[in-house]
């Protein structure tokens, strides 16, 4: 076991290393240091096809999210069914959400026309996603096509997200590889409905986002 003085010396040495002059710690050295970090965690997929989608579905259900699986031609019908089941009519959408996703009989409002307070007055939001992670049951959204601004998935009380099977990866490193080209965009990671617990372990839903999440998985 290291002595107290040895431990103190190791800590001070680490601080001195972190405070080195920039000339001593150029970009090349930083990159080499980064590449040399140990990475014993899982970085590549071991699942594919139905097994991958089954894991993603299982994780979503564990998080208390609703999941429905449909073929591409039935997206609008499934959206109508899920919204109707919850009794929702007035829904915020991204400006460029595909028209074929939108069923008749509902009031779809483009998010760009609303501020946060107005979005809060709507009944829910319908978006696509950038990528989804099966291992963690996470949906990733960016300010990009069919996804809209971050407020769209954070303010309304209900979120219906359309996820295509081809967007599902198994691991977090795979997700970040897919996001590399759009890494500068605002990005939101969603793992189930928003929930938190206080010091007495009282669980409260809807504090940091929607209380209710449905995922429409398109095969």
Wavefront OBJ file of the C-alpha trace (Angstrom):
o trace
v 0.000 0.000 0.000
v 1.343 3.428 -0.945
v 2.251 5.774 1.878
v 0.496 9.087 2.382
v 3.500 10.969 1.003
v 3.640 8.739 -2.079
v -0.069 9.246 -2.741
v 0.338 13.005 -2.336
v 3.271 12.955 -4.724
v 1.267 11.061 -7.351
v -1.582 13.566 -7.092
v 0.725 16.573 -7.380
v 2.496 14.972 -10.320
v -0.823 14.543 -12.103
v -1.710 18.183 -11.457
v 1.663 19.364 -12.772
v 1.169 17.230 -15.886
v -2.274 18.713 -16.495
v -0.936 22.262 -16.078
v 1.990 21.864 -18.432
v 2.624 24.684 -20.888
v 0.815 24.242 -24.212
v 4.120 23.858 -26.030
v 4.822 20.748 -23.982
v 1.402 19.285 -24.729
v 0.709 19.970 -28.413
v -2.084 18.448 -30.481
v 0.072 15.528 -31.566
v 0.874 14.608 -27.990
v -2.774 14.919 -26.994
v -3.831 12.648 -29.838
v -1.170 10.088 -28.962
v -2.260 10.181 -25.319
v -5.891 9.733 -26.357
v -5.084 6.814 -28.644
v -3.123 5.177 -25.838
v -6.001 5.118 -23.370
v -7.094 1.566 -22.452
v -10.426 0.589 -24.010
v -11.573 -2.664 -22.524
v -15.258 -1.929 -23.050
v -17.399 -3.377 -25.823
v -16.879 -1.410 -29.034
v -18.273 -3.594 -31.829
v -21.599 -5.285 -32.433
v -22.217 -8.949 -31.659
v -25.908 -8.894 -32.573
v -27.753 -8.188 -35.794
v -31.188 -8.511 -37.352
v -34.007 -9.642 -35.098
v -31.736 -10.194 -32.085
v -30.606 -6.554 -32.239
v -34.164 -5.210 -32.501
v -35.320 -7.545 -29.726
v -32.654 -6.148 -27.371
v -33.644 -2.570 -28.216
v -37.325 -3.378 -27.644
v -36.548 -5.058 -24.320
v -34.583 -2.049 -23.069
v -37.353 0.373 -24.072
v -39.968 -1.670 -22.247
v -37.731 -1.783 -19.161
v -37.733 2.029 -19.232
v -41.552 2.089 -19.375
v -41.711 3.240 -22.999
v -44.338 1.956 -25.406
v -43.103 0.065 -28.486
v -44.898 -0.815 -31.729
v -43.340 -2.466 -34.792
v -44.757 -1.847 -38.268
v -43.714 -1.974 -41.936
v -42.834 1.337 -43.621
v -46.144 1.488 -45.521
v -48.106 1.540 -42.251
v -46.348 4.396 -40.422
v -49.286 6.821 -40.711
v -51.783 4.167 -39.579
v -49.609 3.323 -36.571
v -49.202 7.016 -35.670
v -52.998 7.409 -35.763
v -53.459 4.327 -33.595
v -50.950 5.383 -30.947
v -52.155 8.988 -30.749
v -55.770 7.870 -30.691
v -55.066 5.392 -27.890
v -53.781 8.259 -25.746
v -56.535 10.652 -26.801
v -54.145 13.197 -28.347
v -55.016 15.501 -31.230
v -52.724 18.555 -31.360
v -49.152 17.463 -32.020
v -45.927 19.386 -32.713
v -43.708 18.137 -35.538
v -40.416 19.048 -37.189
v -40.906 21.321 -40.189
v -39.516 18.710 -42.572
v -41.234 15.628 -41.144
v -42.266 13.348 -44.052
v -45.898 14.011 -45.008
v -46.539 10.287 -45.442
v -46.081 9.809 -41.685
v -49.047 12.073 -40.907
v -52.560 10.580 -40.738
v -55.736 12.562 -41.244
v -57.861 13.608 -38.287
v -55.086 15.226 -36.235
v -53.743 18.769 -35.933
v -50.013 18.705 -36.680
v -48.200 21.969 -35.910
v -44.712 22.864 -37.163
v -42.406 23.414 -34.192
v -40.659 26.437 -35.720
v -43.842 28.461 -35.176
v -43.749 28.024 -31.390
v -41.687 29.068 -28.397
v -41.206 26.840 -25.347
v -44.361 28.095 -23.613
v -46.487 27.461 -26.704
v -44.966 24.012 -27.183
v -45.895 23.221 -23.594
v -49.534 23.914 -24.474
v -49.517 21.263 -27.216
v -50.355 17.655 -26.394
v -47.235 15.967 -27.724
v -44.478 15.772 -30.321
v -43.793 13.472 -33.277
v -40.207 13.133 -34.527
v -37.790 10.859 -36.283
v -34.309 10.166 -34.870
v -30.646 10.148 -35.879
v -29.660 6.779 -34.409
v -30.743 4.392 -31.630
v -28.638 2.259 -29.262
v -29.961 -1.205 -28.448
v -27.640 -1.917 -25.513
v -28.788 1.140 -23.570
v -32.287 1.576 -25.030
v -31.334 5.096 -26.102
v -32.754 7.259 -28.875
v -30.497 10.006 -30.217
v -31.945 13.147 -31.787
v -30.176 16.033 -33.493
v -31.361 19.329 -34.926
v -31.616 17.676 -38.330
v -34.075 16.208 -40.821
v -37.386 15.023 -39.286
v -36.117 15.743 -35.749
v -36.521 19.487 -35.218
v -35.037 21.672 -32.448
v -34.162 20.209 -29.033
v -37.192 21.870 -27.451
v -39.482 19.689 -29.572
v -38.474 16.544 -27.695
v -38.022 18.192 -24.277
v -41.075 20.401 -23.721
v -44.285 18.544 -24.723
v -45.614 15.976 -22.246
v -45.691 13.153 -24.808
v -43.165 12.069 -27.446
v -43.766 9.662 -30.319
v -40.514 8.780 -32.073
v -40.194 6.927 -35.380
v -37.099 4.708 -35.482
v -36.098 2.727 -38.569
v -34.502 -0.677 -38.048
v -31.446 0.439 -40.039
v -30.874 3.238 -37.505
v -30.447 0.820 -34.590
v -26.883 -0.026 -33.547
v -25.835 -2.233 -30.664
v -23.208 -0.201 -28.812
v -22.481 3.382 -27.783
v -19.168 3.530 -29.743
v -21.065 2.536 -32.911
v -23.504 5.359 -32.246
v -20.757 7.961 -31.955
v -19.151 6.681 -35.146
v -22.432 7.300 -36.964
v -22.717 10.776 -35.466
v -19.156 11.773 -36.357
v -20.135 13.787 -39.443
v -22.808 15.744 -37.531
v -21.067 15.981 -34.153
v -21.351 19.795 -34.083
v -25.169 19.697 -34.093
v -27.192 20.003 -30.844
v -27.743 16.398 -29.733
v -30.186 14.852 -27.261
v -29.926 11.340 -25.791
v -33.243 9.882 -24.596
v -33.498 6.651 -22.584
v -37.183 6.183 -21.831
v -39.629 8.764 -20.448
v -38.087 11.527 -18.365
v -37.832 10.499 -14.709
v -35.866 11.462 -11.611
v -35.848 10.609 -7.898
v -35.254 12.788 -4.860
v -33.246 11.935 -1.746
v -36.216 9.965 -0.382
v -36.243 7.899 -3.616
v -39.615 9.265 -4.701
v -39.690 8.801 -8.484
v -41.171 11.675 -10.482
v -41.798 11.571 -14.241
v -41.694 14.491 -16.640
v -39.196 16.754 -14.854
v -36.634 17.052 -17.659
v -38.759 16.009 -20.648
v -41.867 14.052 -21.661
v -43.598 11.853 -19.097
v -44.679 9.471 -21.843
v -42.650 8.003 -24.701
v -43.802 5.728 -27.527
v -41.385 4.331 -30.099
v -42.603 3.276 -33.515
v -40.037 0.839 -34.889
v -40.205 0.590 -38.665
v -39.027 -2.710 -40.104
l 1 2 3 4 5 6 7 8 9 10 11 12 13 14 15 16 17 18 19 20 21 22 23 24 25 26 27 28 29 30 31 32 33 34 35 36 37 38 39 40 41 42 43 44 45 46 47 48 49 50 51 52 53 54 55 56 57 58 59 60 61 62 63 64 65 66 67 68 69 70 71 72 73 74 75 76 77 78 79 80 81 82 83 84 85 86 87 88 89 90 91 92 93 94 95 96 97 98 99 100 101 102 103 104 105 106 107 108 109 110 111 112 113 114 115 116 117 118 119 120 121 122 123 124 125 126 127 128 129 130 131 132 133 134 135 136 137 138 139 140 141 142 143 144 145 146 147 148 149 150 151 152 153 154 155 156 157 158 159 160 161 162 163 164 165 166 167 168 169 170 171 172 173 174 175 176 177 178 179 180 181 182 183 184 185 186 187 188 189 190 191 192 193 194 195 196 197 198 199 200 201 202 203 204 205 206 207 208 209 210 211 212 213 214 215 216 217 218 219
